[in-house]
Amino acid sequence: MYILFDIGATNIRFARSTDLLSFDEPLIIKNTRRYEEDIVNIKIAVDNLSKGHKIQGIAGGVAGTFDKEKGVLLRAPNMQSWFNKPLAYDLQRMTGIKAHIINDADLAGIGEANFGSGRGFNAVAYMTVSTGVGGSLIINGKPLGVKYSPEPGWQIINSDTKESLHELIAGRDLELKYGMLPKDLPSEIYQDVSQNLAIGIYNAMLFWSPDIFVLGGSQMKDISIEDLNSYIEAINDNGIQVCKIVLSNLGSNNGLYGAMALLSN
């Protein structure tokens, strides 16, 4: 029996798999963004899923920059109380085995490349637009072998204000800026969001040269792929061959699929 998890800034998802080909109905709990409280809730969730059975493997992702060597979260603006907390140690203590932990965008990208919209492509770019903005490049079903995960959300979009893509389109930043939930924002604001996202995607295409670009996250419900393609076409003065942009077909469970792929390899 295997435990899969995906720790986002809003929700923490868990699932149980017996064969690493599928998983049971996910268990979802709220992330309080208070580490000591959250780790207790995680322990309860893991115990509920395992039901006393031996855990053969546990894998998942966490929102932010995760240091694999130290087993701690180094950077995550929406989860500050998690900084430098012993997440890897705590998970091993509660399960009895070493947990495989990576950045949540890497995890979702692996899921899309192995089970989702990127399946069958060699170089899969993934970007999530939700509470935060993250992304990853997956090659042959695996993320880049670098110490820290890519952070396309922190690329500078406005050189005058030095605002990053994250600051211009992330749900949490939009809520703080406009005083309302992103889903309630008027369409003209989402036009600006779409234009800024298009710039971020175009830059990522230039850096990564992917075969396909997969988009996920809750805010993609309010952003049109057709609009993104139009904006990218308008700024593509270099005439480069841009790849196809598609939505995730795994939805919010793509991280759990990624955890399953991690344990399969």
C-alpha positions, 0 to 999 in steps of 0.5 A: 500500500502506497501513500500519495500526497500533494501539499498546496497552499490552500489544500492538502490532498492524499490518496492511497494506491495499491498498484501504482496504476490508480488510486482511491478517492482522494482525501482533501484537508485544508492547509491552515498554513500553521506548520505545527497544526498541519503536521498533526492533521497530516498524521491523522490523514495518513493514519486514516488512509493506511488503517494500520497496514504497512506503508510500502512507499510515500511520495508527494510534493509541496508548494515552494522551493524544497531542499532535498538534501536538508528535507526542508522548505526554503521558500513559499510566500503563501506558507511562511510558517513551513519554512525550514521545518523538518517536513522530510523527518516528520513524514518519515517519523509518522510512516516509518519510511523515507518520503520522496518529496519534490516541488508541487509543480514538478510533481504535477508536471510529472503527472501530466507527462506520464498520465495526462495531457502531456503523455506521449511528448518528450519535453512537457512544460507545465504551469499552474495558475492558482493561489500561486504560480509554479511550473516545471519542464519534464523530459522523458517523464522526469523533471530537470536534474537540478538542485532547485526546481524552476520558478517560472512564476518569479520571472520579471514581467514588468521591468519598471515595477519589477513585478513578477508573473506571480505578483501579477496573476497569482490568486492570492496576490489578486485577492490582496490587490483588489479585495475580492476572490479571483473568481469574482473579478471583472472580465477586464482584469482577467484580460490583463491577467491573460496578457501577462500569463501569455508573456510568461508562457512565451518566455518559458517557451523561449527558455525551454523549447517544449513539445507541448505546454500544459496549463493547470490550476483553479484560475484556468477556469477563467482564462481562455486558451484561445485568448492566450494563443492570440496574445502570444501570436501578437508578441511573437515578433521573432516568428519562433515556432510556438508549441501547442497549449492545452489544459490539464486533463487530470485537474487538481489530482495531477500531483497525485498522479505525479506521486504515483509515477515517482514511486513507480520509477 
